[in-house]
Amino acid sequence: MRWYILLICLLLSNALIKAQYVVDDLKDPYEEQSVDTTQPSKWMFGGNFFISFGDIRSVMLTPRLGYWFTDQLLVGGSYTYINWRETGFSAFNIHGPGVYSMYRLPSAVTDNLPADLLINAEFDYLWLQAGNEISNVQQLFVGPLAFFRQGRGGVTVGILYNVLHNPNTAIFASPWQYRFGVLF
């Protein structure tokens, strides 16, 4: 008889526990404890390109890889390739490694602008190959870039000044260069 009473008590207690059932309890308990770690990567890749037409025709491609150290500072490396042709002369191939940094101005400065404003600095150590002769050319470009965001990446447009411009050894006649770039 004791077993029957004990069995009835167990069934009733089970029924009482089920009676406290709430819809929110359907959630997987492990789902609530999980942490969302899908933060965007701090690594960026992309590049710049430059095209000029006329008596001097050139095409520049610069693939880049960078890392956002803070929300404002991107630092990275690049490799530049330039094909340069002047009317009546042979073509030059110019290539070499470089480093760059971009600093995004704080939001208070750029709130009313359609793009983020970046201060860009890039240094290139290039080899100019003309026939069998190879010479070194160093460039240090500094200037503003507009960064039109599309999600995490975007498009950059800017004008840069070559601080190390030497008319005797420079690749381009003017120290001013415009740039278009893409970051992913």
C-alpha positions, -999 to 999 in steps of 0.1 A, spaced: 0 0 0 29 23 7 41 18 -28 8 29 -42 8 61 -21 44 68 -31 36 63 -68 5 85 -66 26 112 -49 52 110 -77 26 112 -104 9 142 -87 42 160 -82 51 154 -118 17 168 -129 23 199 -107 57 205 -122 42 202 -158 15 226 -148 41 254 -143 52 250 -179 59 284 -196 63 290 -234 97 307 -229 111 275 -216 110 261 -251 143 279 -258 174 258 -259 193 266 -226 226 265 -244 215 291 -269 211 317 -242 245 311 -228 263 314 -262 282 346 -269 281 362 -304 318 365 -315 311 374 -351 329 408 -350 341 421 -383 377 414 -391 403 441 -384 421 431 -416 415 451 -448 426 444 -483 421 463 -515 442 486 -535 447 518 -554 449 525 -591 460 555 -612 456 561 -649 470 590 -670 466 597 -707 483 620 -731 520 623 -741 528 603 -710 506 573 -704 508 554 -673 489 527 -654 495 521 -617 481 492 -596 488 489 -559 473 459 -540 472 466 -503 468 446 -470 462 465 -438 451 461 -402 429 485 -381 449 490 -349 422 513 -335 389 525 -350 408 554 -365 442 540 -375 448 516 -404 484 505 -411 496 481 -438 518 471 -466 515 473 -504 532 464 -536 532 489 -565 534 482 -602 535 510 -628 537 508 -666 549 542 -678 551 552 -715 562 584 -731 554 592 -767 585 584 -789 603 565 -761 603 529 -748 581 518 -719 593 516 -683 583 490 -657 584 503 -622 576 481 -591 584 477 -555 572 474 -519 557 501 -497 540 508 -464 511 531 -457 489 544 -429 455 560 -428 441 580 -400 403 586 -399 394 620 -385 370 618 -355 332 619 -363 327 653 -348 348 668 -376 331 648 -404 295 645 -392 280 666 -420 301 651 -448 289 622 -470 322 604 -465 348 598 -437 379 620 -441 412 601 -439 447 615 -437 469 592 -458 506 587 -458 524 561 -480 560 554 -487 572 534 -517 606 520 -525 605 514 -562 628 499 -588 627 516 -623 637 493 -650 647 509 -684 662 483 -707 691 468 -687 694 497 -663 678 496 -629 675 526 -606 658 532 -573 630 557 -567 616 566 -534 582 583 -529 565 596 -498 529 607 -505 508 626 -479 473 640 -483 436 637 -476 413 609 -489 375 607 -488 364 572 -477 329 564 -490 318 535 -468 299 505 -480 295 482 -450 330 475 -436 349 485 -467 344 512 -493 359 534 -519 386 560 -514 392 591 -536 419 617 -529 448 639 -539 483 632 -526 515 652 -526 549 636 -530 571 651 -503 603 634 -518 596 647 -553 628 653 -573 623 665 -609 655 647 -620 645 612 -606 608 613 -602 585 590 -621 558 616 -626 564 653 -636 542 667 -609 544 660 -572 506 660 -571 488 627 -578 452 617 -576 441 583 -563 412 560 -565 411 529 -542 389 501 -529 390 485 -495 373 453 -484 
